[in-house]
Amino acid sequence: MLRRLRSEGVPWISVQLAIQDHLPETLDDRFQRAYQLVPQVLNAVFGLKNEGWESYRVDGKTHVRAASQRGAPTVKPTPAS
């Protein structure tokens, strides 16, 4: 999932279900709690929303991905001697 988050992105529900799988089965309303945890988990992994990750819509469904490295310095190759 990390590879896809760093490239084309994944549906929000995919991240939500992955989080839900790691919550205790005895927790009330695991599905809703996992939904609420998605931004916190993405913030912890990639940094703040719109800096480290972003959400976008595809066919009316929310997807998430790591933010592109806009503005990141580019390293120019040095000429061979």
C-alpha positions as CSV (number, residue, x, y, z in Angstrom):
1,M,0.0,0.0,0.0
2,L,2.9,2.4,0.7
3,R,4.1,2.1,-2.8
4,R,0.7,3.0,-4.2
5,L,0.3,5.8,-1.8
6,R,3.6,7.2,-3.0
7,S,2.5,6.9,-6.7
8,E,-1.0,6.8,-8.0
9,G,-2.8,6.9,-4.6
10,V,-5.5,4.6,-3.1
11,P,-9.1,5.0,-2.1
12,W,-9.6,6.4,1.4
13,I,-11.5,3.2,2.3
14,S,-8.4,1.1,1.6
15,V,-6.5,3.0,4.2
16,Q,-9.5,2.9,6.6
17,L,-9.8,-0.9,6.2
18,A,-6.1,-1.4,6.8
19,I,-6.4,0.6,10.0
20,Q,-9.5,-1.3,11.1
21,D,-7.7,-4.6,10.7
22,H,-5.3,-3.4,13.4
23,L,-7.9,-2.2,15.9
24,P,-9.1,-4.5,18.7
25,E,-12.2,-6.5,17.6
26,T,-13.8,-5.6,21.0
27,L,-13.6,-1.9,20.1
28,D,-17.1,-0.4,19.5
29,D,-17.6,0.9,16.0
30,R,-14.2,-0.1,14.7
31,F,-15.2,1.0,11.2
32,Q,-16.0,4.6,12.2
33,R,-12.9,4.8,14.5
34,A,-10.7,3.7,11.6
35,Y,-12.3,6.4,9.4
36,Q,-11.4,9.0,12.0
37,L,-7.9,7.7,12.3
38,V,-7.0,8.0,8.6
39,P,-5.8,11.6,8.7
40,Q,-3.8,11.0,11.9
41,V,-2.1,7.9,10.4
42,L,-1.3,9.7,7.1
43,N,0.0,12.7,9.1
44,A,2.3,10.4,11.1
45,V,3.6,8.6,7.9
46,F,3.8,11.5,5.4
47,G,3.5,14.8,7.3
48,L,0.6,17.2,7.4
49,K,-2.2,17.2,4.9
50,N,-1.4,19.3,1.8
51,E,2.3,19.2,2.7
52,G,3.0,15.5,3.0
53,W,-0.2,14.0,1.6
54,E,-3.3,15.0,-0.2
55,S,-6.8,13.9,-0.9
56,Y,-8.6,14.0,-4.2
57,R,-11.8,12.7,-5.8
58,V,-12.2,10.0,-8.4
59,D,-15.7,9.2,-9.6
60,G,-17.1,10.8,-6.4
61,K,-14.9,8.8,-4.1
62,T,-12.1,10.2,-1.9
63,H,-8.6,8.9,-2.7
64,V,-5.3,9.8,-0.9
65,R,-1.7,9.9,-1.9
66,A,1.6,11.2,-0.7
67,A,2.0,14.8,-2.0
68,S,4.4,15.4,-4.9
69,Q,7.7,17.0,-4.1
70,R,6.7,20.3,-5.7
71,G,9.4,22.9,-5.1
72,A,11.9,20.3,-3.9
73,P,15.4,21.3,-5.0
74,T,16.7,19.5,-8.0
75,V,20.2,18.1,-8.1
76,K,22.0,18.7,-11.3
77,P,24.6,16.1,-12.3
78,T,28.1,17.3,-12.3
79,P,30.1,16.9,-15.5
80,A,32.6,14.1,-15.6
81,S,36.2,15.2,-15.5
